[in-house]
Amino acid sequence: MISFRKMLGASLYATMSISLWGISFVSTKAVLDKLDPFTLLVIRFGIGALFLLVLILVKKEHSMKLPIQYIPHLIVLGILGVFLHQVIQASALLSIDASSAGWLITLSPIFTVVLSMVFLHEKMTFPKAIGIILAISGVLLVTTAGGDRSLGFSINIGYLLMVLSTLNWAIYSVLLKSLKVPLPALVLTFYMSTLGLLLTLPFIYQNKSWEKLTLLDGVEWAHLIFLGVFVSGIAYWYWAKALEVLEATQVSVFLYLEPVSTLIAAVLLLHEKVIYTSILGGAIIILGVIFVNGHLVGLINRWSARR
């Protein structure tokens, strides 16, 4: 049985990760006016990998060697959780608000449960069915509330990309927990960030995008440093540490907090308008996710009773 202290520590790690990722939508949106998604990601992954390497040296991590049979695992995790996930999100933010992206990311726990039903043969229950219907209704509200009003009720491709990124993240979280790569969370995060850098480098070379870096001002460089150090570095590291203790479905519940940090940061830093229909849709999504993950309440109650 997991001790209360370990569960509390893992919960704090997950909360800090989610808070940083929530703000990351705002920082990404702030830089995309000057840089294309691939250039942004090269700089972000480069800063993140360098920061993590320094941290590894400071902490004197000696478990850097990866058994050869786990190399395919690392490549899959790096492609899904770092390269593909960040490319999809950055591309989505070219055409949607940061706050809308924050609301849609809360769909990830829904996909986590659906994947569990498909691959782990969990049963569909009435509360889960209600939750899925509520979540879909909330998504429709969010996607029709923001963006260009001239589009009417048509769906912006950015919203579809964000929904796709939540599915991708659910797959990544499940795989990160189940593959059990025998590396410390910090070292694993460093390897994945380095892999993300290597995968995006060809795009910046092909487009000669480094020339655009001279257009950035001090504030935009601050956003890039934040994305590299705190988002690509610390947030991914803390998420992996949380998954060392908690199940993927338990950790995914913390995604409920992400739109709150995104909304606050978007209003303060980007001066985005608060769209109350979007907030209502986000609240409905979260309510649906709570229904779908209702079995977690039972787990918590049983754990409390044992104590």
Secondary structure, 3 states (H helix, E strand, C coil): CCCHHHHHHHHHHHHHHHHHHHHHHHHHHHHCCCCCHHHHHHHHHHHHHHHHHHHHHHHCCCCCCCCHHHHHHHHHHHHHHHHHHHHHHHHHCCCCCHHHHHHHHHHHHHHHHHHHHHHCCCCCCHHHHHHHHHHHHHHHHHHHHCCCHHHCCCCCHHHHHHHHHHHHHHHHHHHHHHHCCCCCHHHHHHHHHHHHHHHHHHHHHHHCHHHHHHHCCHHHHHHHHHHHHHHHHHHHHHHHHHHCCCCHHHHHHHHHHHHHHHHHHHHHHHCCCCCHHHHHHHHHHHHHHHHHCCHHHHHHHHHHHHC
